[in-house]
Every structure is written in structure tokens, then in C-alpha cells.
Amino acid sequence: MFDGMRERDAVLWTSMLSAYAQRGEPDAALRFFGGMVAAGMELDAVVMVSLLLACGQLGWRRHGRSVHACCVRRFLGMPLSLGNALVDMYVKCGDFALAERVFAGIPRRDVISWSALILGHGLNGRSDVALGLFDRMATEGIQPNSVTFLGALSACAHSGMVDKAYAIFEGMKRWGIEPELKHYSCMADTLGRAGRVVEAVKMIEEMPFEPDEAMLGGALAACRVHGEMEAAEQVSKRLMDMSPGKSGYYMSLANIYSDAGRYSDAERIRDFMKEVKVSKLPGYSSVELDVDRFHRTSNGV
């Protein structure tokens, strides 16, 4: 539709660019930006925010720094939306020093500013920093949102702080925020990493959402790490019902049986795979390198 339009003003170009960036299509966003420049469109703050979002999604720190420099030249006094976008971009590119420098220079930080930094630190295992920011944010009277809590819970998961995670999770309702699937997933991850696997599976079973494959896969990996056989069988059944054609879940349960010395049960799972024609991918195995991730490892593992 856009290509067929004769009249394309700056608002239309900007809306299209923002849509690509917001939908997680950074390559398309950057190609579209090239078209904007060629068409002589004005590059306002909204355009720059979308560009920074795309750079962050791609991990393009060098390009993001170029956009940052352009913003400094173009805007007298950095708009809050741009400051927040810069923090988000630098965090996603792993440059926490620059993210914190930009954050410190924002005169009136809002919940988006704080949440971007807390989530970035939390997801990257910088737990003490993330939780310190979370506490500092509360003392400054900034009301957290769901993203803030996700960052704080992620920090707890990486540091094994179960009691702190429970306190933060329960604190969401005091702020009028209902936990979403992603918050329950973080809690289950925290419990699984800490060896409280049965507790994690119980939370998954009792939460008001249907778990996704990533959440159940993480629980199954934790079951293997901590030798929780009954929980592993329970989670495996759900995964097999959810995705009956995925060999990794069958192989994981078979490996858990083997680890426990239950070789006949492991063989039973492999026989069942042959019976229902579930094939293991040649040259690959499903190996749990962390309690919340499955990775394909090549040849011979």
C-alpha cells in the first residue's frame, strides 16, 4: 500500500519506520530509514527513537553511537524519549558504562529510564547492580511497572536469591500490578536454579496461565540437574502433549532416566520414539547448558 501512494509525507514515513521497529523487524526498519533519507524527509526525535530501537535489536553498538552523536548535534537538550531509547540501546548492546552515563544525564528520569537499566543489568547477571537500582528507584518515589519487576526478578534468578524473589513477586500486587506469564517464568527459573524444582513445578501448575515451551523446558532442565525424577515425568508429559513431534523432550527424559540408573525406562522412551516415528535430528543432541535454556550442540555430543 505504501509503495503505491503518490503522496508520502513525513508523518507517514515516520509511522512506517516506527511500526517496523516496534514489531521487531530492525533490518526492515533500517532499510526504510535509508528510503527516508533518500526522499529528503526530516529526521525528528521519533525517527531517532526508532533507529535506536533497531540498533539495539541488532546489537549494533557502533551504529547506535553514530545515532547518539547525531542526536547530540540535532537536539538542544535531549528529549526524555531519546534519553530512554539510548539507555535501552546501550544496554542491549552490552555497553553498561555508556548506558549508565546517559542515564545519569537524564534530568527527570521516569519509570522507563529506570526499568531499561534494571532489566538490562538483571538479564545480564549483574544482580547486585540491578537490585540496587530497584531499591534506589523506590526511595526516589518512582512507581515501578511490569518491566521493572521483570528486571528485578531476573536479577534474583541469576543470583539464587529465592526469598528476595518471593518478596518482589508478592510486592507486585501492592503496586496494583498483576504478575504476567513472564514474571511467573522468572520465579520458576529462580526456584529451579536454586534446586527447589518441586516448588517451581507446583508454581507452574497453579499459576493462572498456560505455560509455554520455554518455561516447561527450563523446568525439565532443572529436573535433570537436580535429579527430580517425579517432577521430570510430570513436566515431560506436558511437553510431549504440547509438541509431540519434538525429539528433544523425549531424549531429555530418556537421559534423566539413564542418569538415575533406570536404563529400562530410558530404553522404553527410545522404543516409543521409534514406534511413533519421532526422530532425533542427526548430528545434534538436546543438551541443557543452563536450567532455563536448551541448546543444540553439534556432532558427537
PyMOL commands that set and color helices and strands:
alter all, ss='L'
color gray80, all
select helices_A, chain A and resi 10-22+26-38+45-58+61-74+80-92+96-105+111-123+127-139+146-159+162-174+181-193+197-206+213-226+229-242+247-259+263-275
alter helices_A, ss='H'
color red, helices_A
select strands_A, chain A and resi 284-290+293-298
alter strands_A, ss='S'
color yellow, strands_A
deselect
rebuild
show_as cartoon
